[in-house]
Amino acid sequence: MSKKKEELKVESLEQEVKEIREEMGRVFELFLPPKEVRREIMKNLYTIELSFLKIFKTLLDYKVQEIERKMEEKEEVKKEKVKKIEVE
């Protein structure tokens, strides 16, 4: 008996986005013949993608700052507990 080996392809998100872009390009070529219209739509699609990435970046930066602030507060609390008291 021979066993068939199944290859599982794990496609990255980047690869999926690239394929979607290519498919969208083909669809636009079929339905929107003038090059100027296609270029404008593609430009708008890239602008939309850039906007979403900027939104995610802003949210990520905010969350990072929030976590850093919490870590600093925890360090300050630890430092306060370690204070030495001098006795005369």
DRENPA-3360 file (N, C-alpha, C; in nm, 2 decimals, always signed):
BEGIN
1 = MSKKKEEL = +0.08/-0.12/+0.00/+0.00/+0.00/+0.00/+0.09/+0.12/+0.00 ~ +0.06/+0.21/-0.09/+0.13/+0.34/-0.09/+0.05/+0.45/-0.03 ~ +0.12/+0.52/+0.05/+0.05/+0.64/+0.11/+0.08/+0.76/+0.04 ~ -0.03/+0.84/+0.01/-0.01/+0.97/-0.05/+0.03/+1.07/+0.05 ~ +0.13/+1.15/+0.02/+0.16/+1.26/+0.10/+0.09/+1.38/+0.06 ~ +0.02/+1.44/+0.16/-0.05/+1.56/+0.13/+0.04/+1.68/+0.17 ~ +0.05/+1.77/+0.08/+0.12/+1.89/+0.11/+0.03/+2.00/+0.15 ~ +0.05/+2.05/+0.27/-0.03/+2.16/+0.32/+0.04/+2.29/+0.29;
9 = KVESLEQE = -0.02/+2.38/+0.21/+0.04/+2.51/+0.19/-0.02/+2.61/+0.28 ~ +0.07/+2.67/+0.35/+0.03/+2.78/+0.44/+0.06/+2.91/+0.37 ~ -0.05/+2.97/+0.32/-0.02/+3.10/+0.25/-0.02/+3.21/+0.35 ~ +0.07/+3.30/+0.33/+0.08/+3.41/+0.41/-0.03/+3.51/+0.37 ~ -0.06/+3.60/+0.46/-0.16/+3.71/+0.44/-0.11/+3.79/+0.32 ~ +0.02/+3.81/+0.31/+0.08/+3.89/+0.21/+0.05/+3.83/+0.07 ~ +0.07/+3.70/+0.06/+0.04/+3.62/-0.06/-0.10/+3.63/-0.10 ~ -0.19/+3.62/+0.00/-0.34/+3.62/-0.03/-0.37/+3.76/-0.08;
17 = VKEIREEM = -0.32/+3.87/-0.02/-0.35/+4.00/-0.07/-0.30/+4.02/-0.21 ~ -0.18/+3.97/-0.24/-0.12/+3.98/-0.37/-0.22/+3.92/-0.47 ~ -0.26/+3.80/-0.44/-0.35/+3.73/-0.54/-0.48/+3.80/-0.56 ~ -0.54/+3.86/-0.45/-0.66/+3.93/-0.46/-0.64/+4.05/-0.55 ~ -0.53/+4.12/-0.53/-0.50/+4.24/-0.61/-0.49/+4.20/-0.76 ~ -0.43/+4.09/-0.79/-0.41/+4.04/-0.93/-0.55/+4.01/-0.99 ~ -0.64/+3.95/-0.91/-0.77/+3.91/-0.95/-0.85/+4.04/-0.98 ~ -0.84/+4.13/-0.88/-0.92/+4.26/-0.90/-0.87/+4.33/-1.02;
25 = GRVFELFL = -0.74/+4.33/-1.05/-0.68/+4.39/-1.17/-0.74/+4.34/-1.30 ~ -0.75/+4.20/-1.30/-0.81/+4.14/-1.42/-0.96/+4.17/-1.43 ~ -1.03/+4.18/-1.32/-1.17/+4.22/-1.33/-1.19/+4.36/-1.38 ~ -1.10/+4.45/-1.33/-1.11/+4.59/-1.38/-1.08/+4.60/-1.53 ~ -0.98/+4.52/-1.57/-0.95/+4.52/-1.71/-1.06/+4.48/-1.80 ~ -1.14/+4.39/-1.75/-1.26/+4.34/-1.83/-1.37/+4.45/-1.83 ~ -1.40/+4.50/-1.72/-1.52/+4.59/-1.71/-1.49/+4.74/-1.72 ~ -1.37/+4.78/-1.71/-1.33/+4.92/-1.72/-1.23/+4.94/-1.82;
33 = PPKEVRRE = -1.26/+4.95/-1.95/-1.16/+4.95/-2.05/-1.07/+5.07/-2.05 ~ -1.11/+5.20/-2.02/-1.02/+5.31/-2.03/-0.91/+5.30/-1.92 ~ -0.78/+5.31/-1.96/-0.67/+5.30/-1.87/-0.68/+5.41/-1.76 ~ -0.73/+5.53/-1.79/-0.73/+5.63/-1.69/-0.82/+5.60/-1.58 ~ -0.93/+5.53/-1.61/-1.03/+5.49/-1.51/-0.97/+5.38/-1.42 ~ -0.90/+5.29/-1.49/-0.84/+5.18/-1.41/-0.73/+5.23/-1.32 ~ -0.65/+5.33/-1.37/-0.54/+5.38/-1.29/-0.60/+5.46/-1.17 ~ -0.71/+5.53/-1.19/-0.77/+5.61/-1.08/-0.82/+5.51/-0.97;
41 = IMKNLYTI = -0.89/+5.41/-1.02/-0.95/+5.31/-0.92/-0.83/+5.24/-0.84 ~ -0.73/+5.20/-0.91/-0.62/+5.13/-0.85/-0.55/+5.22/-0.75 ~ -0.54/+5.35/-0.78/-0.48/+5.45/-0.69/-0.57/+5.46/-0.57 ~ -0.70/+5.46/-0.59/-0.79/+5.47/-0.47/-0.78/+5.35/-0.38 ~ -0.77/+5.23/-0.45/-0.76/+5.10/-0.37/-0.63/+5.11/-0.28 ~ -0.52/+5.15/-0.34/-0.39/+5.16/-0.27/-0.41/+5.27/-0.15 ~ -0.48/+5.37/-0.18/-0.51/+5.47/-0.08/-0.59/+5.41/+0.04 ~ -0.69/+5.34/+0.00/-0.77/+5.27/+0.11/-0.68/+5.18/+0.19;
49 = ELSFLKIF = -0.60/+5.10/+0.12/-0.51/+5.00/+0.20/-0.42/+5.08/+0.29 ~ -0.36/+5.19/+0.24/-0.27/+5.27/+0.32/-0.34/+5.33/+0.44 ~ -0.46/+5.37/+0.42/-0.54/+5.43/+0.53/-0.56/+5.32/+0.64 ~ -0.60/+5.20/+0.60/-0.62/+5.10/+0.70/-0.49/+5.07/+0.77 ~ -0.38/+5.06/+0.70/-0.26/+5.03/+0.77/-0.22/+5.14/+0.87 ~ -0.25/+5.27/+0.83/-0.22/+5.38/+0.92/-0.31/+5.37/+1.04 ~ -0.43/+5.33/+1.02/-0.52/+5.31/+1.14/-0.47/+5.21/+1.23 ~ -0.43/+5.09/+1.18/-0.37/+4.98/+1.26/-0.25/+5.03/+1.33;
57 = KTLLDYKV = -0.16/+5.10/+1.26/-0.04/+5.15/+1.32/-0.07/+5.25/+1.44 ~ -0.16/+5.34/+1.42/-0.20/+5.43/+1.52/-0.25/+5.36/+1.65 ~ -0.34/+5.26/+1.62/-0.39/+5.18/+1.74/-0.28/+5.10/+1.81 ~ -0.19/+5.04/+1.73/-0.08/+4.97/+1.79/+0.01/+5.06/+1.87 ~ +0.05/+5.18/+1.81/+0.13/+5.27/+1.89/+0.06/+5.31/+2.02 ~ -0.07/+5.34/+2.01/-0.14/+5.38/+2.14/-0.13/+5.27/+2.24 ~ -0.15/+5.14/+2.20/-0.15/+5.03/+2.29/-0.01/+5.01/+2.35 ~ +0.09/+5.03/+2.27/+0.23/+5.01/+2.31/+0.26/+5.12/+2.42;
65 = QEIERKME = +0.22/+5.24/+2.39/+0.24/+5.35/+2.49/+0.17/+5.33/+2.62 ~ +0.05/+5.27/+2.61/-0.03/+5.24/+2.73/+0.04/+5.13/+2.81 ~ +0.09/+5.03/+2.75/+0.16/+4.92/+2.82/+0.29/+4.97/+2.88 ~ +0.36/+5.06/+2.81/+0.49/+5.11/+2.86/+0.46/+5.20/+2.98 ~ +0.35/+5.28/+2.98/+0.32/+5.36/+3.09/+0.28/+5.27/+3.22 ~ +0.21/+5.16/+3.20/+0.18/+5.07/+3.31/+0.30/+5.01/+3.36 ~ +0.40/+4.97/+3.28/+0.52/+4.91/+3.32/+0.60/+5.01/+3.41 ~ +0.61/+5.14/+3.37/+0.68/+5.24/+3.44/+0.61/+5.26/+3.58;
73 = EKEEVKKE = +0.48/+5.26/+3.58/+0.41/+5.28/+3.71/+0.44/+5.16/+3.80 ~ +0.45/+5.04/+3.75/+0.48/+4.92/+3.83/+0.63/+4.94/+3.89 ~ +0.72/+4.98/+3.80/+0.86/+5.00/+3.85/+0.87/+5.11/+3.96 ~ +0.79/+5.22/+3.95/+0.79/+5.32/+4.05/+0.74/+5.27/+4.18 ~ +0.63/+5.18/+4.17/+0.58/+5.13/+4.30/+0.68/+5.04/+4.36 ~ +0.76/+4.96/+4.29/+0.86/+4.87/+4.34/+0.97/+4.95/+4.41 ~ +1.01/+5.06/+4.34/+1.11/+5.15/+4.40/+1.07/+5.21/+4.53 ~ +0.95/+5.25/+4.54/+0.90/+5.31/+4.66/+0.90/+5.21/+4.78;
81 = KVKKIEVE = +0.88/+5.09/+4.75/+0.88/+4.98/+4.86/+1.02/+4.96/+4.91 ~ +1.12/+4.99/+4.84/+1.25/+4.95/+4.87/+1.33/+5.06/+4.95 ~ +1.26/+5.17/+4.97/+1.32/+5.29/+5.04/+1.38/+5.25/+5.18 ~ +1.50/+5.30/+5.20/+1.56/+5.28/+5.33/+1.53/+5.39/+5.43 ~ +1.50/+5.36/+5.55/+1.47/+5.46/+5.65/+1.59/+5.47/+5.74 ~ +1.65/+5.59/+5.76/+1.76/+5.60/+5.85/+1.71/+5.63/+5.99 ~ +1.77/+5.56/+6.08/+1.74/+5.58/+6.22/+1.86/+5.64/+6.29 ~ +1.83/+5.74/+6.38/+1.93/+5.81/+6.45/+1.96/+5.74/+6.58;
% end
